[in-house]
Amino acid sequence: MTHDIDSTALTEAMEQVIEHGLDGLSEAMTILLNEAMKIERSRALRASPWERTGQRLGYANGYKDKALDTRLDRLQLSIPQVRGDVPFYPSALERGLRSERALLLAMAEMYIKGVSTRKVQAVLQKLCGLEITAPQVSRACEQLDQEIELWRNRPLGCMPFLQLDATYEKVRWDGTVVCCAVLIPTGVDLASSNR
């Protein structure tokens, strides 16, 4: 099964850039991403739309609208859906989630460092063109707390050599910003001492 990019979609994307210059990039990216997701769905189903084949694993089941905030702008995407026993989600969107997770962690770190919610909103508006609400900042902080808890409770193994140092940082504690000692451990584990 071969499923090449639809030449009309490619032409339409190029026309957006030709007509609108850099302002047309977001619309061109929307067209290209939508077409790439259709191709990926066809590969996952092992059949093009309306193709009859014994290798088909499932069926196309329409589209679900999703707004995706990117560096270019907000993209209005149509996520292809499938029915049957085929697990499918476009890989392009999964990659976007990693950068979104990094943005959320940066937003939470600003908040933890004492930057007000209003200032976090202003910084992200200027950097990324994204409008972030106060509840989104709070949810990002909760996600950061979960990540930190996982990191704090990871197994360390055996440390034959360990050095502790401390530095003082301003942290938010019970709604106020206070100075707090942060321990900095430096250790050599058994794996690196055997080299």
N, C-alpha and C positions, 0 to 999 in steps of 0.2 A: 504494500500500500504506500503510495506516495501522496503527500499532501503539501504542496508548495504554498507559499504565501500568496494570497489572492492579489493579482496584479492591480485590481481596482482599488484595494485597500492601500497598497503601497503608493499608487498614484495619488490617491486622496491625501495621504500623509505628506507627500512631497508638496502637493499644492498648498497645504496649510502653511508650510514653511516658506514657500515662494511668495504667497500672498501676504502673510503677516510677519515674516521674518522671525526673530526670536520669540515674539509673542505667540506665534503659532506652534511652538515646540510642545506645549502641553497637550494641545488637540492632536498633534501628530503622534505623540507618545501614547495617547489614549487609543488611537486607531491601531497602532502597531501592537500594543499590549493585548487588545481585544482579539486581534487576528492571531497572535502567538498562542493565546490561551485556547482558541478554537483548534489550532493545529495540535497542541499538546493533548487536548481531549480526544481528538481523532486517533492519536497514537496510543493513548491509554485504552481506548475501546477497540483498537486494531481494526477500525473501519471508518471510512469517511461518512459524512452525513448522507443518508439515503443509499448507502452501498450495502448490497446483500453479499454476505460472506459467511462461511462456516467458522471463521476465526474470531468473529465478533464476540466481545466479552460483556457488553452491556449496551445501553442505548442513551443517546443524547436526550436531555430532559430540560431544555430551555435555558434561561439565563437568570441570574440573580444580580440586581444592581448593587454596586458598592462604591462609596466615595473613598478615595485613597489620597491622603495628604502626602505630597512629595516636595522635593526642593523646587520643582518647576511650578507647581500649583496643585490645586485639588483636581484629581482625575476622576471622572465619572466612568467607572468600568462596568462591563457586563460579564460577570463570572459564569462560564459555562457549567452547567449542572449535568450529572449523569444519574441513571437509575440502573439497578442491577447490583451485582456483587463486586463492583470495581471501585476501590478507594481512589478518589481523584480530588486534588486541589492544585491549582496552578503553581508551579515551582517559582515563577517570577514573584508571586505575592509572598511566598514563604521567605524569600530572600529579603524582601522589603520589611518583613517583621523584625529581622535582626537589627536593621538600622533604626527602626521605630523603637525597639527595645533600648538601644543605645541612647536615643534622644530622651526617652522617658527616664533613664538612669541619670543622664546629665541634668534634666529638669529637677529630679528629686535631690540630687547632690547640691544644686544651687539653693534649694529650699532649706536643706539641712545646714548649709553653711550660714544661714541667717538671712538670705535674700528673701524679701517679702513676696507673697504670691503675686501681687500686682507687678512687681519688678520682673519676676520670672516670666509673666505673660508678655511684658513689653520686650524683653530680650528675645524670646522665641518669635515674637511677631517680626522683629527687625532681622533676625538671623535667617529664619525659615519661611516667613510669611504665614505662619500658622497662628490661629487664634485658639489659645488654650484657656480653659476655664479653671476656676479654683478647685472644683471637685476632681478634675483631671490631674492637677498637681498633687492632691491628696492621695489619689489612687497610685500615682507614680511613686510616692513615698512609701506606700504600703508594699508595693512590689520590691522596692529597694530593701525594705526591712526583711522581706522573705529571702531575698538573695543573700543578704548579710548573715541571716540566721543559718542558711545552708553552709555558707563559707565558714562560719564560726564553729559549727559542729562537725566539720569534716575530720576524718581520721588523720593524724599526723605521723603515726608510726614512731619508731625509736629515734631519739635525737641524742647522740653521745656528746655533742658539743652545742651549747645553747648560750646566747648572750642576750640580755634584756636591757633596753634603754627606754627612755620616755621623752615625750615632747608634749607641750600643752597646746591645745586647740580650743577654739570657741565652738561650743555645741549647744543645740537646743535641748533643754531639759525642763519638763513640766511647763512648757509655754514660754520660758525665758532663755536667753542666751547666757551661758556661763563658761568659764574656763575649766577644762577637764584634762587630766593626764591621759595620754594615749601611749600604751606600751608598744614598743617596737621590738619584737623578737627576731633574732637572726640565729639560724641553726644549721647544722650540718647533719644530714640524715645518713643512715648506714650505706645507702646506695652510692652517695657521692663520696663517702670517706673510703670506699674500696677501690677507687680509681687511682 
